[in-house]
Amino acid sequence: MEKFTKITGVAAPMPLVNVDTDMIIPKQFLKTIKRSGLGVNLFDEMRFNQDGSEIPDFVLNQPAYRNAQILVAGENFGCGSSREHAPWALLDFGIRVVISTSFADIFYNNCFKNGILPIVLPQEDVDKLMDDARRGANAVVSVDLENQVITGPDGGEIGFEVDAFKKHCLINGLDDIGLTLQKVDAIGGFEDRYKTAAPWV
């Protein structure tokens, strides 16, 4: 998993509430078990017409936001089913940070396990960042995970809270497999001892 320390990029405004995981990545794209390749289908039904042409009004189709790395979202983002494909699609598109007043629990935890930082803020702070994000190409925001600070286009700072263990994992690029591999010597030692103690197994 790619390490996360500080991201500076364009923030895209998406003030919709209750954006569920089927909106993030519709069910017909869940056939893959690969983490890559889903970005083209992110928000598919909101981004594209049935003939495959883009819907110009959708925020991520607008020139200023095509390379957005930060998403400022409405409340209860990521609700619905528990599909891990949702953070996969966001990450593959290039989104590394999602900011909202609230997230569905499973989606929230899946983000950390896939290199995305979900940030929960009070409504007034989200409103401020939403206004900043509406500046288009000038909506450049920095998110410093180590110091837990968001810096807006005008230099204003907003602090945020994050679980210490989840922060450690993101900064060090550790998903569940990476955490397990940190114990590889202990695991190997146990296996060796077990083979000696129970050679018939």
N, C-alpha and C positions, 0 to 999 in steps of 0.2 A: 504494500500500500504506500502511496506517495506521502511523504512527510508534509505536515501542515504547520507552518510557522507564522507567515504573514502573507496575506493576499491583498493586492491593490488592483482594482479593476472596475469596470462599469457595473453599476447596480441597476437592475431592471425592476420596474414597479409592476406588481401583480396584486392589486387590492382585493381580488375575489376571496370570499370566505368559503370554508368547507371544500377546498380543492382536494378531491380524493385521489387515491392511487390509480384508479381507472382513468381519471383525467390526465394524470401525469404520464402514464404509459398504458394505453388500452389493452384489454385482455388478449386481443389477437396477436400481440407481439410477445407473449410470454412463453413461446415455444423454445426459446434458447436458454441455455444455462451459462452462456458466456456473459461476462460483464461488459464487453465492448460491443459497439455497433447499434446500441439502442438510442443513441442521441438523435438520430435522424427521425425517430418516431416520438420523441418527447412532446407531450401535449398535442399529439397527432390530430385529434378531432377539433382542436381549437386553432391549430396552425394551418391546416390544409382543407381545401374543399374536396368533395368526393372525386373530382377528376385529377386530384393531386396538385392542383395549383395552390399557391400560398394565399392565405387570408391576410391582406395587407394590414388590417387594423390590429392583428394580434401582436403583442409587444415584442416577442422574440423574432418576428419577421421584419421589424422595423430596423433600418440600417444602423441606428445608434446602439441597438441592443443585441445584434447578432452574435457578438462575442462577449456577452455579459458573463461575469463570473460570480456575481452576487445577485440573489433574488430577494426582493423585499415583498413579503406575501401577507395575505389576509389571515385572520385567525383560523385555527383548527386545520392547518395545512398538513396534508398527508394522511387524512382520515380514510376510512374504507378498509379494503382488504390489506393483508400484511405483506403483500408481494415485495420482495427485495429488489425486484426489477426497477422499482420507482427511483431509489437513489442511484442505481446503476445508470439509468437513462439520464438523470440530471448530471451526474459526473461525466458521462460520455459526451454530453453536450458542452461541458465546460464549467458547469455551476459548481463552485466549491463551498459557497456559504448560502444558507437560507435563513432569513430573519423574519420572525413573526411574533405575535403575542402568545401563540400556543400551537403545539403540534400533537398529532396522534402519537401515543407512546411507542408503538412498534416502529413506525416510520422514524421517529426521533432517534431511537437506538440504532436502527439500521443505517442511518446517516453516518454516525460515528464509526461504525464497523466498515464503512466503505470510503472513508476519506473526506466526507462532507461535514462541515461544522454547522449545526442548526443552533441558532441563537434566539433565546426567548427574551423579549423586552416588554416593558410597559407600553400601553397603547400610545401614549404621547411621544415616546421615542421612536416607535415604528412609524407614526404619522410624520415625524420630522424626516426620517430616512426615506419615506415614500415621496415626500416633496422633493428631497434631494435627487432621488432616482428619476423623477420626471424631467430632469434637466437634459436628458438625452445623452449625447456623447460627453457632456461635461459632468455627468453623474459618476465621477470617479470617487470611490470609497475605499479606504484601507481597513482591513480587519487584522489586528495583531492578537493572535491567540495567546502568545506567551505573556503579554501584559494585559490581556482581556480588555482591549480598547478598540472601539470603532471610531475612525476619523472621517468626517464628512468632507465634501468638496470645499467648504469654507474654513476648514481647520477645526471645527467644533468636535469635541470628543464625547463619546458615550461609553460608559463601562458596562460590562456584562458578566454574568456569572456562568460558570461551567464546572461540572463535576471534575474533581482533581484527577481521578483515574482516567476518565475519558479524554481529558486534556493531555495527559501523559501519552496515551495511545496515539492520538493524532499527531502530536509533535514528533514522536518517534516512528511514525508510520507503521504502527502495530495493529493488525487486525487479529481475529481469533487465532488464525494459524501462526502468525508472527509471535503472539504471546506464548503459544505452545512451544514453538521452536526455541524460545529463550530457555526452556527447561530441558533441552535435548540431552544434555549430559546427565541430568538426574534421571531422565527416562531410561537412557541407555544403561546406567548403573543399576536401576531397578530390574531391568530385563536380564542383565547378567546374573544378578543375585537370584532371581527367580528361576532361571535355567539351572543354576547349581542346586537350589533347594528342591526343585521339582522337575528333574530331567525327563520324566515320563510325559510331561505336558507338551 
